[in-house]
Amino acid sequence: MQIYEELKARGLIAQVTDEEEIRELVNNGKAVFYIGFDPTADSLHVGHFMALCLMKRLQMAGNRPIALIGGGTGMVGDPSGRTDMRQVMTPETIQHNCECFKKQMERFIEFGEGKAIMVNNADWLMKLNYVELLREVGACFSVNNMLRAECYKQRMEKGLSFLEFNYMIMQSYDFYHMYQTLGCNMQFGGDDQWSNMLGGTELIRRKLGKDAYAMTITLLLNSEGNKMGKTAKGAVWLDPEKTSPYEFYQYWRSVGDNDVLKCIRMLTFLPLEEIDKMDGWEGSQLNAAKEILAFELTKLVHGEEEAQKAQETARALFSSGGDKSNMPSTALAGADLTDGSISIMELMLKCGLVPSKGEARRLIQQGGVAVDGEKVENIDAAFAADQLSGDGVIIKKGKKVFHRAYLEG
């Protein structure tokens, strides 16, 4: 099976333009493609995972990835909400975030001469003359067509700023610029970017002629991948300092039964023949599939040794013994106890599981907290020093978060 057919079989492609040409380029290793990343943080998160895996698959097939960092947008600040704007980042912050991104991307793709490259659109967007851009690029866009784009329809209900309205033109110009300077002939993005991507394809063809090769593919991010991005952004990072390998493993170990095989197919590099054999798995077999998913993705991001440690720790949660030392933990001092004990709400606060006692109270009342496998029913529950000695206690928040608390010394 060639790479384009494999991408379709894995459920990664939702929409394309010029499918025959795209298949020809991709299957013959002639695609120079880009995917954009917004440098608003110093770490990528699981919402970027599908794009990174796609870049890896295509590079393995001989194609050349371009990781486009949206530094130009970052310098002016992206719109957020109805009226407020994101905090404007300095060039130094953007550069730092770019360096962090590249370090994490190097686990997926290979950079170097003739291989993957990273570029920052600030290098060309910041040099543009506004009136010249309006004349040369703006004239190629129909306001009526832009307003029909789904992304604008959704924002107009809340209030569409002029900055947001220009975003399609900026993204389209990125593709146009990279087509001319880097030979970029293909772009990938989520379904929410489809209108913007079509704008880039159309701009190239209008400016350079109908024979100009400019291809567009949209990833299937409207279900699993998009859900991961929305729910995990800011919570499940690829940086081990922000999300430990164990927490990363546990996130994937806890995916829903209906999603696990879809995620294995889209995100892991296991052969499709092996995955197809899992299609009929049920019950305890699905738990085994979740372990496979969690292990494979943790290995991809953090390496096999960390994946093995995370798996051993997770398994220890469901047995009477086992090594729990790799689990996120908080060491308590004697001064943290009052009259020889600590309340559950105070304990959760000390462990950083909640921002306030009020939030701890709410979680307990909703049945979302358990200690050593027993649901906490009483908001006044407390734990004595002898319970916290040795291995301590395991606090479970919701379905995915486990944390060990123990008394030091």
Secondary structure as UniProt FT lines:
FT   HELIX           3..9
FT   TURN            10..11
FT   STRAND          13..16
FT   HELIX           19..27
FT   TURN            28..29
FT   STRAND          32..37
FT   HELIX           46..48
FT   HELIX           49..60
FT   TURN            61..62
FT   STRAND          64..69
FT   HELIX           71..76
FT   HELIX           91..105
FT   TURN            106..108
FT   TURN            113..114
FT   STRAND          116..120
FT   HELIX           122..125
FT   TURN            126..127
FT   HELIX           130..136
FT   HELIX           138..140
FT   HELIX           143..148
FT   HELIX           150..156
FT   TURN            157..158
FT   HELIX           162..182
FT   STRAND          186..189
FT   HELIX           191..193
FT   HELIX           194..208
FT   TURN            210..211
FT   STRAND          215..219
FT   HELIX           221..225
FT   HELIX           226..232
FT   TURN            233..235
FT   TURN            240..242
FT   HELIX           245..253
FT   TURN            257..259
FT   HELIX           260..267
FT   HELIX           272..276
FT   TURN            277..280
FT   HELIX           284..302
FT   HELIX           304..316
FT   TURN            317..318
FT   TURN            325..326
FT   STRAND          329..332
FT   HELIX           334..336
FT   TURN            339..340
FT   STRAND          341..343
FT   HELIX           344..350
FT   TURN            351..352
FT   HELIX           357..365
FT   TURN            366..367
FT   STRAND          369..371
FT   TURN            372..373
FT   STRAND          374..375
FT   TURN            379..380
FT   STRAND          382..384
FT   HELIX           385..388
FT   TURN            390..391
FT   STRAND          393..397
FT   TURN            398..400
FT   STRAND          401..407
//
